[in-house]
C-alpha cells in the first residue's frame, strides 16, 4: 500500500465503459508513452482531509479568498504529524514561506485560525515579533540565506507567498463516471485505463474511486491526471480514512484543455471499480 498522495503507480488497460452522459468526457483513450516530466501535486489527502498546495504566490487575503471560493479554508495545523506531512510536500515543491490560516488581524498578539481552531503552536525562535506590522503567518520560514526553518514566522499580510488550502472530505455529486479493471499496472504508470475530459481554467475538479457519488473500488486503486501538455498535474494512491485504499484527487484546473484521467492499481496488484468525477461550473 503506497502512502497517500506520494507513491507512484502504473496500470494495465483491461476495460473501460463510460457511464452517465452529463460530463464532458470522451471515454477511454489509448495508453500514451509515459515521459519523466516530474510531478507537481496540487491535491494531497491526509487524515481524512483534502489539501491543495497552490504554488502561485498571493497575498494572505488573496489566498484566503481563493481557498474559500473553492470550498476550502487556509490550512489549520493541529499537531506535529500534520506539520510533518505539510513540510514533506512543501519541500517536494521546493518552496518556502507558505501561507497558513493563522493570523492576528483582529487583535495584535491574539492569534486565531481563519478556518478552524487549534492549540498547536510552532513558531521559530523569537517569533512572532510583529516586526513592521506582521499579522499573517507562514509555514517553512525562510529569510534571505541566513534563516531557514521548518517552523512558522509572522509576515506582513501583503507579501506574496504560495499557500495551502484544506477541507474535510465529503462526498461530491457526480458529473460522470466510467468503469475499469486492471492488473500489473506498476503504480498507474503503464497499461492504465484512460479517460479524456475537457476542463476549463479555474474549475474545481474532483475525481475518485471514493468520495464522489457513484464511485467504488475493488482492491488498491491508483489515479493520475495528465494536463493538456501531457504532463502529470496530480496523483493519488490511498485516501485512507473511511475510503481506505481507494483514490481521490481534487485540483483547481490550471489551464483550459483536454485532461486525461489515468486509472490503475498500486504496484503489480489487480484492482478496479467505478471512477466518478465532478467539476464546478
C-alpha positions in Angstrom: 0.0 0.0 0.0 1.5 3.4 -1.0 1.4 6.5 1.1 -1.4 8.9 0.3 -0.5 11.3 -2.5 3.1 10.2 -2.6 3.5 6.8 -4.1 3.9 6.4 -7.9 1.6 3.9 -9.7 1.1 2.3 -13.1 -1.9 0.5 -14.7 -3.0 -2.0 -17.4 -5.9 -1.4 -19.7 -8.5 -4.2 -19.4 -11.9 -2.5 -19.8 -13.4 1.0 -19.5 -17.1 1.8 -20.0 -18.4 5.4 -20.0 -21.3 5.9 -17.7 -23.8 8.7 -17.5 -23.7 11.4 -20.2 -23.6 14.5 -18.1 -19.9 15.0 -18.1 -17.7 16.3 -20.9 -15.6 13.1 -21.1 -14.8 11.4 -24.4 -14.2 7.9 -22.9 -11.2 5.6 -22.8 -8.1 6.6 -24.7 -5.1 4.5 -25.9 -2.2 4.4 -23.5 0.4 7.0 -24.3 4.2 6.8 -23.7 5.0 8.0 -20.1 7.7 10.6 -20.0 9.5 11.8 -16.9 8.0 15.2 -16.7 8.2 15.5 -12.9 5.1 15.9 -10.8 3.7 19.0 -9.0 0.9 17.6 -6.8 -1.9 20.1 -6.4 -4.1 17.9 -4.1 -2.9 15.6 -1.4 -5.0 13.6 1.1 -4.0 13.2 4.8 -6.1 12.2 7.8 -9.4 12.4 6.0 -8.8 16.0 4.8 -8.0 17.2 1.3 -5.2 19.7 0.8 -4.4 22.0 -2.2 -0.8 23.1 -2.5 -1.1 26.3 -4.6 2.4 27.5 -5.8 1.2 30.8 -7.4 2.2 33.5 -4.9 -0.6 35.5 -3.4 -1.1 37.9 -0.5 -2.6 36.3 2.6 -6.0 37.9 1.9 -6.0 36.8 -1.7 -5.0 33.2 -0.6 -7.8 33.2 2.0 -10.4 34.3 -0.6 -9.2 31.8 -3.2 -9.5 28.9 -0.7 -13.0 29.9 0.4 -14.3 30.4 -3.2 -13.1 26.8 -3.9 -14.8 25.4 -0.8 -11.7 25.2 1.3 -10.1 27.2 4.1 -6.4 28.2 4.6 -4.9 25.3 6.4 -5.3 24.8 10.1 -2.4 22.8 11.7 -3.5 20.6 14.6 -0.4 18.5 15.5 3.2 17.6 14.7 2.1 14.8 12.4 0.1 17.2 10.2 3.0 19.6 10.3 5.4 16.9 9.1 3.0 15.9 6.3 2.8 19.5 5.0 6.6 20.0 5.3 7.2 16.9 3.2 5.1 18.3 0.3 6.3 21.9 0.7 9.9 20.5 0.4 9.0 18.4 -2.6 7.8 21.5 -4.4 11.0 23.3 -3.5 9.4 26.4 -1.9 9.5 28.2 1.5 7.1 30.6 3.3 3.7 29.0 2.7 0.7 31.0 4.0 -1.4 29.2 6.6 -4.6 30.2 8.3 -3.1 31.7 11.5 -3.3 35.5 11.9 -3.7 38.3 14.5 -5.6 40.7 12.2 -8.4 41.1 14.7 -6.2 42.0 17.7 -2.4 42.3 17.9 -0.8 39.3 19.6 -4.1 37.3 19.7 -3.6 34.7 17.0 -6.6 32.8 15.6 -7.1 30.4 12.7 -9.2 31.7 9.8 -11.0 28.4 9.2 -10.8 26.3 12.3 -9.5 26.1 15.9 -6.2 24.5 17.2 -3.9 24.8 20.2 -0.9 23.7 18.1 2.0 26.2 18.1 5.2 26.0 16.1 6.8 29.5 15.7 10.5 29.8 15.1 12.7 31.1 17.9 12.0 34.8 18.6 8.7 34.7 16.6 6.1 36.1 16.3 7.6 39.6 16.8 5.3 41.9 14.7 8.4 43.4 13.1 7.0 46.2 10.9 3.3 45.2 11.2 3.3 41.4 10.7 -0.1 39.9 11.2 -0.2 36.8 9.0 1.7 33.5 9.4 3.6 31.3 7.0 5.0 27.8 7.5 8.5 26.8 6.5 10.1 30.1 7.3 12.9 31.4 5.2 14.5 34.9 5.3 17.4 35.5 2.9 20.1 32.8 3.0 20.7 33.3 6.7 17.5 31.9 8.2 15.9 28.6 7.0 13.4 26.9 9.3 10.6 24.3 9.2 8.7 26.4 11.7 6.5 29.5 11.4 7.0 33.2 11.1 4.7 36.2 11.1 4.9 38.3 8.0 3.2 41.5 6.6 -0.1 40.2 5.0 0.7 41.9 1.8 3.7 39.8 1.0 3.0 37.2 -1.8 3.7 33.5 -0.9 2.4 30.1 -2.0 -0.3 28.8 0.2 -2.2 25.6 1.4 -6.0 25.2 1.4 -7.7 22.4 3.4 -11.1 20.9 3.7 -12.7 17.8 5.3 -13.6 15.3 2.6 -17.3 15.0 1.9 -19.0 13.0 -0.9 -19.3 15.1 -4.1 -22.2 14.9 -6.6 -21.2 13.2 -9.8 -21.0 14.8 -13.3 -19.9 11.5 -14.9 -18.2 8.2 -14.3 -16.6 5.2 -16.0 -15.8 1.6 -15.0 -12.5 -0.1 -15.2 -10.4 -3.1 -14.2 -6.7 -3.5 -14.3 -3.7 -5.5 -13.1 0.1 -5.4 -13.2 0.0 -1.6 -13.5 3.2 -0.6 -11.8 1.6 2.2 -9.8 -0.6 3.6 -12.6 2.2 4.4 -15.0 1.6 1.8 -17.7 -1.4 -0.1 -19.1 -3.8 2.3 -17.5 -7.5 2.8 -18.4 -7.5 6.4 -19.7 -10.5 8.7 -19.9 -10.3 12.2 -21.6 -12.3 15.2 -20.3 -12.3 18.9 -21.3 -11.9 21.2 -18.3 -11.8 25.0 -18.0 -9.3 27.0 -16.1 -10.4 27.8 -12.6 -12.8 24.9 -12.2 -12.6 22.7 -9.1 -12.3 19.2 -10.4 -12.7 16.2 -8.1 -12.2 12.6 -9.3 -12.0 9.3 -7.3 -12.9 5.7 -6.7 -14.3 7.0 -3.4 -15.6 10.4 -2.1 -17.7 11.1 -5.3 -21.3 9.9 -5.7 -21.3 6.6 -7.7 -17.6 5.9 -7.1 -16.4 2.5 -5.9 -13.3 0.4 -5.7 -12.2 -3.3 -5.5 -8.6 -3.5 -4.4 -5.9 -0.8 -4.1 -6.6 1.8 -6.8 -4.3 4.5 -8.2 -5.3 7.6 -10.1 -3.3 10.1 -12.1 -4.3 13.2 -14.0 -2.3 14.5 -17.1 -2.8 18.0 -18.4 -3.3 19.3 -21.9 0.5 19.2 -22.5 0.8 15.5 -21.4 2.5 16.4 -18.1 1.1 14.9 -14.9 -0.6 17.5 -12.7 -1.7 15.3 -9.7 -1.9 11.8 -8.5 -3.2 9.8 -5.5 -2.8 6.3 -4.2 -4.7 5.9 -0.9 -7.2 8.4 0.6 -7.0 6.4 3.8 -9.7 7.1 6.5 -13.1 5.7 5.6 -12.0 5.2 2.0 -9.0 3.0 2.8 -7.1 2.1 -0.4 -9.4 3.9 -2.7 -8.2 7.1 -4.5 -9.4 10.7 -4.7 -7.9 13.8 -6.3 -9.0 17.4 -6.2 -7.4 20.1 -8.3 -8.1 23.7 -9.3 -7.8 23.4 -13.1 -4.7 25.5 -14.1 -5.4 25.9 -17.8 -8.3 25.0 -20.2 -7.9 21.9 -22.3 -8.3 18.2 -22.5 -7.2 16.3 -19.4 -6.7 12.6 -19.1 -7.7 10.6 -16.0 -5.4 7.5 -15.8 -6.9 4.7 -13.7 -4.6 1.9 -12.5 -3.6 -0.1 -9.4 -0.9 0.0 -6.7 2.3 -1.9 -7.6 1.6 -5.0 -9.6 -1.8 -5.8 -7.9 -5.2 -6.2 -9.6 -8.0 -3.7 -8.9 -11.0 -2.0 -10.5 -14.2 -0.2 -9.8 -16.0 3.0 -10.9 -14.1 6.2 -11.3 -16.6 9.1 -10.7 -15.9 12.8 -11.2 -17.4 16.2 -10.6 -16.5 19.8 -11.6 -17.7 23.3 -10.7 -19.5 25.3 -13.4 
